[in-house]
Amino acid sequence: MSSACSVPWWLRWLVPEEPSEAAFCCVTHDESYKRGGTQEERRIADEIFYVCLVAAGFALAWAYYYTRKDKSR
């Protein structure tokens, strides 16, 4: 289980530390990926991740979403 978000190096200067609400989203997303599943199930996990980050008020949710989207292909 992870303890926080994996922020890409090119975003770390903008996000020195995630808010705890965003970290919760990241941990939940990591747990979904650890369980595995089909490509469609992972896509759904990515969508839920994005919605969670937006609901947490994380301004850079779009960056996380597109970073994850590229990795899930």
Biopython code that builds the backbone (N, CA, C, O; Angstrom):
import numpy as np
from Bio.PDB.StructureBuilder import StructureBuilder

atoms = [
    (1, "MET", "N", (0.842, -1.185, 0.000)),
    (1, "MET", "CA", (0.000, 0.000, 0.000)),
    (1, "MET", "C", (0.883, 1.242, 0.000)),
    (1, "MET", "O", (1.897, 1.300, 0.695)),
    (2, "SER", "N", (0.490, 2.212, -0.774)),
    (2, "SER", "CA", (1.264, 3.445, -0.814)),
    (2, "SER", "C", (0.827, 4.362, 0.328)),
    (2, "SER", "O", (-0.200, 4.131, 0.966)),
    (3, "SER", "N", (1.606, 5.387, 0.572)),
    (3, "SER", "CA", (1.253, 6.325, 1.633)),
    (3, "SER", "C", (0.934, 7.711, 1.094)),
    (3, "SER", "O", (0.493, 8.580, 1.846)),
    (4, "ALA", "N", (1.149, 7.927, -0.196)),
    (4, "ALA", "CA", (0.874, 9.237, -0.778)),
    (4, "ALA", "C", (0.855, 9.122, -2.296)),
    (4, "ALA", "O", (0.949, 8.029, -2.854)),
    (5, "CYS", "N", (0.734, 10.253, -2.941)),
    (5, "CYS", "CA", (0.684, 10.294, -4.394)),
    (5, "CYS", "C", (2.085, 10.245, -4.991)),
    (5, "CYS", "O", (3.048, 10.759, -4.421)),
    (6, "SER", "N", (2.166, 9.615, -6.147)),
    (6, "SER", "CA", (3.413, 9.598, -6.897)),
    (6, "SER", "C", (3.371, 10.764, -7.873)),
    (6, "SER", "O", (2.850, 10.646, -8.982)),
    (7, "VAL", "N", (3.910, 11.857, -7.455)),
    (7, "VAL", "CA", (3.890, 13.052, -8.290)),
    (7, "VAL", "C", (5.045, 12.967, -9.285)),
    (7, "VAL", "O", (6.190, 12.753, -8.887)),
    (8, "PRO", "N", (4.751, 13.134, -10.591)),
    (8, "PRO", "CA", (5.826, 13.122, -11.573)),
    (8, "PRO", "C", (6.852, 14.214, -11.251)),
    (8, "PRO", "O", (6.497, 15.278, -10.744)),
    (9, "TRP", "N", (8.101, 13.945, -11.545)),
    (9, "TRP", "CA", (9.183, 14.878, -11.207)),
    (9, "TRP", "C", (8.924, 16.266, -11.764)),
    (9, "TRP", "O", (9.275, 17.265, -11.138)),
    (10, "TRP", "N", (8.302, 16.334, -12.959)),
    (10, "TRP", "CA", (8.097, 17.625, -13.596)),
    (10, "TRP", "C", (6.967, 18.424, -12.931)),
    (10, "TRP", "O", (6.769, 19.596, -13.251)),
    (11, "LEU", "N", (6.219, 17.791, -12.002)),
    (11, "LEU", "CA", (5.189, 18.511, -11.266)),
    (11, "LEU", "C", (5.561, 18.741, -9.805)),
    (11, "LEU", "O", (4.905, 19.514, -9.107)),
    (12, "ARG", "N", (6.606, 18.074, -9.348)),
    (12, "ARG", "CA", (6.937, 18.138, -7.926)),
    (12, "ARG", "C", (7.214, 19.574, -7.476)),
    (12, "ARG", "O", (6.926, 19.913, -6.329)),
    (13, "TRP", "N", (7.756, 20.413, -8.331)),
    (13, "TRP", "CA", (8.021, 21.802, -7.926)),
    (13, "TRP", "C", (6.721, 22.566, -7.696)),
    (13, "TRP", "O", (6.699, 23.528, -6.928)),
    (14, "LEU", "N", (5.623, 22.145, -8.360)),
    (14, "LEU", "CA", (4.328, 22.769, -8.134)),
    (14, "LEU", "C", (3.603, 22.174, -6.932)),
    (14, "LEU", "O", (2.782, 22.832, -6.293)),
    (15, "VAL", "N", (3.923, 20.918, -6.639)),
    (15, "VAL", "CA", (3.233, 20.189, -5.581)),
    (15, "VAL", "C", (4.266, 19.605, -4.623)),
    (15, "VAL", "O", (4.554, 18.409, -4.684)),
    (16, "PRO", "N", (4.822, 20.425, -3.747)),
    (16, "PRO", "CA", (5.830, 19.890, -2.825)),
    (16, "PRO", "C", (5.250, 18.829, -1.898)),
    (16, "PRO", "O", (5.946, 17.887, -1.518)),
    (17, "GLU", "N", (3.962, 18.978, -1.529)),
    (17, "GLU", "CA", (3.292, 17.991, -0.694)),
    (17, "GLU", "C", (1.799, 18.034, -0.979)),
    (17, "GLU", "O", (1.203, 19.107, -1.072)),
    (18, "GLU", "N", (1.205, 16.859, -1.116)),
    (18, "GLU", "CA", (-0.209, 16.781, -1.409)),
    (18, "GLU", "C", (-1.031, 17.010, -0.143)),
    (18, "GLU", "O", (-0.592, 16.674, 0.956)),
    (19, "PRO", "N", (-2.220, 17.581, -0.300)),
    (19, "PRO", "CA", (-3.113, 17.641, 0.859)),
    (19, "PRO", "C", (-3.545, 16.225, 1.245)),
    (19, "PRO", "O", (-3.554, 15.335, 0.395)),
    (20, "SER", "N", (-3.897, 16.005, 2.494)),
    (20, "SER", "CA", (-4.246, 14.657, 2.951)),
    (20, "SER", "C", (-5.434, 14.082, 2.184)),
    (20, "SER", "O", (-5.502, 12.871, 1.976)),
    (21, "GLU", "N", (-6.363, 14.926, 1.762)),
    (21, "GLU", "CA", (-7.509, 14.443, 0.999)),
    (21, "GLU", "C", (-7.057, 13.855, -0.341)),
    (21, "GLU", "O", (-7.590, 12.839, -0.787)),
    (22, "ALA", "N", (-6.085, 14.487, -0.972)),
    (22, "ALA", "CA", (-5.558, 13.970, -2.236)),
    (22, "ALA", "C", (-4.787, 12.680, -1.997)),
    (22, "ALA", "O", (-4.852, 11.762, -2.815)),
    (23, "ALA", "N", (-4.062, 12.598, -0.896)),
    (23, "ALA", "CA", (-3.313, 11.377, -0.576)),
    (23, "ALA", "C", (-4.276, 10.204, -0.408)),
    (23, "ALA", "O", (-3.970, 9.088, -0.827)),
    (24, "PHE", "N", (-5.447, 10.450, 0.209)),
    (24, "PHE", "CA", (-6.463, 9.402, 0.339)),
    (24, "PHE", "C", (-6.872, 8.891, -1.037)),
    (24, "PHE", "O", (-7.004, 7.683, -1.233)),
    (25, "CYS", "N", (-7.073, 9.793, -1.987)),
    (25, "CYS", "CA", (-7.450, 9.406, -3.348)),
    (25, "CYS", "C", (-6.368, 8.547, -3.981)),
    (25, "CYS", "O", (-6.664, 7.554, -4.645)),
    (26, "CYS", "N", (-5.122, 8.927, -3.776)),
    (26, "CYS", "CA", (-4.002, 8.195, -4.362)),
    (26, "CYS", "C", (-3.892, 6.789, -3.783)),
    (26, "CYS", "O", (-3.675, 5.824, -4.516)),
    (27, "VAL", "N", (-4.042, 6.676, -2.471)),
    (27, "VAL", "CA", (-3.957, 5.367, -1.822)),
    (27, "VAL", "C", (-5.086, 4.463, -2.322)),
    (27, "VAL", "O", (-4.860, 3.292, -2.623)),
    (28, "THR", "N", (-6.284, 5.004, -2.407)),
    (28, "THR", "CA", (-7.429, 4.229, -2.892)),
    (28, "THR", "C", (-7.183, 3.765, -4.327)),
    (28, "THR", "O", (-7.479, 2.620, -4.671)),
    (29, "HIS", "N", (-6.646, 4.650, -5.157)),
    (29, "HIS", "CA", (-6.346, 4.314, -6.547)),
    (29, "HIS", "C", (-5.264, 3.233, -6.621)),
    (29, "HIS", "O", (-5.377, 2.296, -7.412)),
    (30, "ASP", "N", (-4.235, 3.359, -5.813)),
    (30, "ASP", "CA", (-3.168, 2.351, -5.789)),
    (30, "ASP", "C", (-3.707, 0.982, -5.388)),
    (30, "ASP", "O", (-3.301, -0.037, -5.947)),
    (31, "GLU", "N", (-4.620, 0.958, -4.420)),
    (31, "GLU", "CA", (-5.212, -0.306, -3.994)),
    (31, "GLU", "C", (-6.035, -0.930, -5.121)),
    (31, "GLU", "O", (-6.035, -2.150, -5.286)),
    (32, "SER", "N", (-6.731, -0.108, -5.891)),
    (32, "SER", "CA", (-7.495, -0.613, -7.036)),
    (32, "SER", "C", (-6.564, -1.249, -8.064)),
    (32, "SER", "O", (-6.860, -2.315, -8.603)),
    (33, "TYR", "N", (-5.455, -0.601, -8.327)),
    (33, "TYR", "CA", (-4.499, -1.125, -9.305)),
    (33, "TYR", "C", (-3.813, -2.387, -8.791)),
    (33, "TYR", "O", (-3.510, -3.294, -9.566)),
    (34, "LYS", "N", (-3.573, -2.441, -7.504)),
    (34, "LYS", "CA", (-2.912, -3.620, -6.929)),
    (34, "LYS", "C", (-3.786, -4.861, -7.100)),
    (34, "LYS", "O", (-3.269, -5.958, -7.308)),
    (35, "ARG", "N", (-5.097, -4.694, -7.015)),
    (35, "ARG", "CA", (-6.023, -5.815, -7.217)),
    (35, "ARG", "C", (-5.997, -6.301, -8.658)),
    (35, "ARG", "O", (-6.395, -7.431, -8.942)),
    (36, "GLY", "N", (-5.534, -5.454, -9.565)),
    (36, "GLY", "CA", (-5.481, -5.837, -10.973)),
    (36, "GLY", "C", (-6.823, -5.632, -11.645)),
    (36, "GLY", "O", (-7.592, -4.746, -11.272)),
    (37, "GLY", "N", (-7.094, -6.452, -12.631)),
    (37, "GLY", "CA", (-8.356, -6.344, -13.350)),
    (37, "GLY", "C", (-8.117, -6.088, -14.821)),
    (37, "GLY", "O", (-6.985, -6.038, -15.302)),
    (38, "THR", "N", (-9.218, -5.929, -15.505)),
    (38, "THR", "CA", (-9.149, -5.697, -16.940)),
    (38, "THR", "C", (-8.736, -4.252, -17.225)),
    (38, "THR", "O", (-8.696, -3.411, -16.326)),
    (39, "GLN", "N", (-8.436, -3.992, -18.471)),
    (39, "GLN", "CA", (-8.096, -2.631, -18.869)),
    (39, "GLN", "C", (-9.270, -1.694, -18.604)),
    (39, "GLN", "O", (-9.072, -0.543, -18.216)),
    (40, "GLU", "N", (-10.486, -2.181, -18.811)),
    (40, "GLU", "CA", (-11.675, -1.368, -18.551)),
    (40, "GLU", "C", (-11.817, -1.065, -17.059)),
    (40, "GLU", "O", (-12.173, 0.055, -16.692)),
    (41, "GLU", "N", (-11.544, -2.038, -16.200)),
    (41, "GLU", "CA", (-11.616, -1.808, -14.756)),
    (41, "GLU", "C", (-10.575, -0.783, -14.306)),
    (41, "GLU", "O", (-10.838, 0.022, -13.413)),
    (42, "ARG", "N", (-9.401, -0.815, -14.922)),
    (42, "ARG", "CA", (-8.372, 0.174, -14.596)),
    (42, "ARG", "C", (-8.769, 1.562, -15.090)),
    (42, "ARG", "O", (-8.504, 2.566, -14.429)),
    (43, "ARG", "N", (-9.400, 1.606, -16.245)),
    (43, "ARG", "CA", (-9.868, 2.896, -16.769)),
    (43, "ARG", "C", (-10.902, 3.490, -15.810)),
    (43, "ARG", "O", (-10.878, 4.688, -15.528)),
    (44, "ILE", "N", (-11.796, 2.659, -15.318)),
    (44, "ILE", "CA", (-12.807, 3.114, -14.363)),
    (44, "ILE", "C", (-12.133, 3.595, -13.082)),
    (44, "ILE", "O", (-12.520, 4.622, -12.524)),
    (45, "ALA", "N", (-11.115, 2.850, -12.609)),
    (45, "ALA", "CA", (-10.374, 3.275, -11.414)),
    (45, "ALA", "C", (-9.726, 4.642, -11.639)),
    (45, "ALA", "O", (-9.681, 5.468, -10.727)),
    (46, "ASP", "N", (-9.225, 4.877, -12.851)),
    (46, "ASP", "CA", (-8.621, 6.178, -13.167)),
    (46, "ASP", "C", (-9.665, 7.293, -13.153)),
    (46, "ASP", "O", (-9.392, 8.396, -12.679)),
    (47, "GLU", "N", (-10.854, 7.009, -13.671)),
    (47, "GLU", "CA", (-11.929, 8.006, -13.662)),
    (47, "GLU", "C", (-12.340, 8.336, -12.223)),
    (47, "GLU", "O", (-12.524, 9.503, -11.877)),
    (48, "ILE", "N", (-12.480, 7.306, -11.393)),
    (48, "ILE", "CA", (-12.843, 7.518, -9.987)),
    (48, "ILE", "C", (-11.755, 8.329, -9.286)),
    (48, "ILE", "O", (-12.048, 9.198, -8.465)),
    (49, "PHE", "N", (-10.512, 8.040, -9.614)),
    (49, "PHE", "CA", (-9.363, 8.762, -9.056)),
    (49, "PHE", "C", (-9.456, 10.251, -9.373)),
    (49, "PHE", "O", (-9.280, 11.094, -8.494)),
    (50, "TYR", "N", (-9.732, 10.561, -10.624)),
    (50, "TYR", "CA", (-9.842, 11.956, -11.048)),
    (50, "TYR", "C", (-10.978, 12.664, -10.300)),
    (50, "TYR", "O", (-10.798, 13.773, -9.797)),
    (51, "VAL", "N", (-12.132, 12.024, -10.231)),
    (51, "VAL", "CA", (-13.285, 12.613, -9.538)),
    (51, "VAL", "C", (-12.950, 12.836, -8.061)),
    (51, "VAL", "O", (-13.303, 13.869, -7.493)),
    (52, "CYS", "N", (-12.279, 11.880, -7.447)),
    (52, "CYS", "CA", (-11.884, 12.008, -6.047)),
    (52, "CYS", "C", (-10.962, 13.207, -5.848)),
    (52, "CYS", "O", (-11.134, 13.974, -4.901)),
    (53, "LEU", "N", (-9.982, 13.370, -6.741)),
    (53, "LEU", "CA", (-9.061, 14.506, -6.624)),
    (53, "LEU", "C", (-9.797, 15.835, -6.786)),
    (53, "LEU", "O", (-9.523, 16.790, -6.059)),
    (54, "VAL", "N", (-10.717, 15.895, -7.723)),
    (54, "VAL", "CA", (-11.492, 17.124, -7.921)),
    (54, "VAL", "C", (-12.337, 17.402, -6.682)),
    (54, "VAL", "O", (-12.395, 18.538, -6.211)),
    (55, "ALA", "N", (-12.992, 16.368, -6.152)),
    (55, "ALA", "CA", (-13.825, 16.541, -4.957)),
    (55, "ALA", "C", (-12.992, 16.974, -3.752)),
    (55, "ALA", "O", (-13.484, 17.673, -2.866)),
    (56, "ALA", "N", (-11.709, 16.545, -3.728)),
    (56, "ALA", "CA", (-10.815, 16.928, -2.632)),
    (56, "ALA", "C", (-10.311, 18.354, -2.803)),
    (56, "ALA", "O", (-9.619, 18.881, -1.932)),
    (57, "GLY", "N", (-10.659, 18.982, -3.929)),
    (57, "GLY", "CA", (-10.229, 20.353, -4.172)),
    (57, "GLY", "C", (-8.784, 20.452, -4.624)),
    (57, "GLY", "O", (-8.149, 21.493, -4.462)),
    (58, "PHE", "N", (-8.261, 19.366, -5.194)),
    (58, "PHE", "CA", (-6.868, 19.349, -5.623)),
    (58, "PHE", "C", (-6.756, 20.001, -6.992)),
    (58, "PHE", "O", (-7.204, 19.440, -7.992)),
    (59, "ALA", "N", (-6.166, 21.171, -7.035)),
    (59, "ALA", "CA", (-6.136, 21.997, -8.242)),
    (59, "ALA", "C", (-5.419, 21.326, -9.416)),
    (59, "ALA", "O", (-5.729, 21.618, -10.571)),
    (60, "LEU", "N", (-4.488, 20.454, -9.144)),
    (60, "LEU", "CA", (-3.740, 19.815, -10.231)),
    (60, "LEU", "C", (-4.281, 18.437, -10.577)),
    (60, "LEU", "O", (-3.540, 17.587, -11.070)),
    (61, "ALA", "N", (-5.555, 18.208, -10.325)),
    (61, "ALA", "CA", (-6.165, 16.909, -10.617)),
    (61, "ALA", "C", (-5.984, 16.527, -12.078)),
    (61, "ALA", "O", (-5.757, 15.357, -12.386)),
    (62, "TRP", "N", (-6.079, 17.486, -12.974)),
    (62, "TRP", "CA", (-5.936, 17.201, -14.400)),
    (62, "TRP", "C", (-4.570, 16.598, -14.715)),
    (62, "TRP", "O", (-4.464, 15.705, -15.556)),
    (63, "ALA", "N", (-3.532, 17.080, -14.049)),
    (63, "ALA", "CA", (-2.175, 16.573, -14.325)),
    (63, "ALA", "C", (-2.036, 15.123, -13.884)),
    (63, "ALA", "O", (-1.457, 14.302, -14.595)),
    (64, "TYR", "N", (-2.566, 14.815, -12.715)),
    (64, "TYR", "CA", (-2.540, 13.425, -12.258)),
    (64, "TYR", "C", (-3.336, 12.547, -13.205)),
    (64, "TYR", "O", (-2.891, 11.461, -13.575)),
    (65, "TYR", "N", (-4.489, 13.006, -13.589)),
    (65, "TYR", "CA", (-5.362, 12.209, -14.457)),
    (65, "TYR", "C", (-4.660, 11.875, -15.771)),
    (65, "TYR", "O", (-4.647, 10.717, -16.189)),
    (66, "TYR", "N", (-4.082, 12.876, -16.419)),
    (66, "TYR", "CA", (-3.451, 12.607, -17.706)),
    (66, "TYR", "C", (-2.160, 11.815, -17.564)),
    (66, "TYR", "O", (-1.800, 11.072, -18.478)),
    (67, "THR", "N", (-1.462, 11.949, -16.460)),
    (67, "THR", "CA", (-0.282, 11.126, -16.214)),
    (67, "THR", "C", (-0.712, 9.678, -16.067)),
    (67, "THR", "O", (-0.094, 8.791, -16.655)),
    (68, "ARG", "N", (-1.751, 9.423, -15.302)),
    (68, "ARG", "CA", (-2.257, 8.055, -15.108)),
    (68, "ARG", "C", (-2.824, 7.521, -16.394)),
    (68, "ARG", "O", (-2.630, 6.348, -16.710)),
    (69, "LYS", "N", (-3.526, 8.354, -17.154)),
    (69, "LYS", "CA", (-4.143, 7.916, -18.397)),
    (69, "LYS", "C", (-3.076, 7.391, -19.363)),
    (69, "LYS", "O", (-3.292, 6.380, -20.031)),
    (70, "ASP", "N", (-1.948, 8.059, -19.439)),
    (70, "ASP", "CA", (-0.872, 7.605, -20.312)),
    (70, "ASP", "C", (-0.306, 6.257, -19.855)),
    (70, "ASP", "O", (0.068, 5.436, -20.693)),
    (71, "LYS", "N", (-0.237, 6.017, -18.549)),
    (71, "LYS", "CA", (0.322, 4.770, -18.027)),
    (71, "LYS", "C", (-0.628, 3.596, -18.171)),
    (71, "LYS", "O", (-0.185, 2.448, -18.179)),
    (72, "SER", "N", (-1.907, 3.852, -18.284)),
    (72, "SER", "CA", (-2.864, 2.756, -18.305)),
    (72, "SER", "C", (-3.141, 2.218, -19.712)),
    (72, "SER", "O", (-3.938, 1.295, -19.882)),
    (73, "ARG", "N", (-2.499, 2.782, -20.685)),
    (73, "ARG", "CA", (-2.725, 2.314, -22.074)),
    (73, "ARG", "C", (-1.912, 1.085, -22.356)),
    (73, "ARG", "O", (-1.968, 0.549, -23.463)),
]
sb = StructureBuilder()
sb.init_structure("model")
sb.init_model(0)
sb.init_chain("A")
sb.init_seg("    ")
for serial, (resi, resn, name, xyz) in enumerate(atoms, 1):
    if name == "N":
        sb.init_residue(resn, " ", resi, " ")
    sb.init_atom(name, np.array(xyz, "f"), 0.0, 1.0, " ", f" {name:<3s}", serial, name[0])
structure = sb.get_structure()
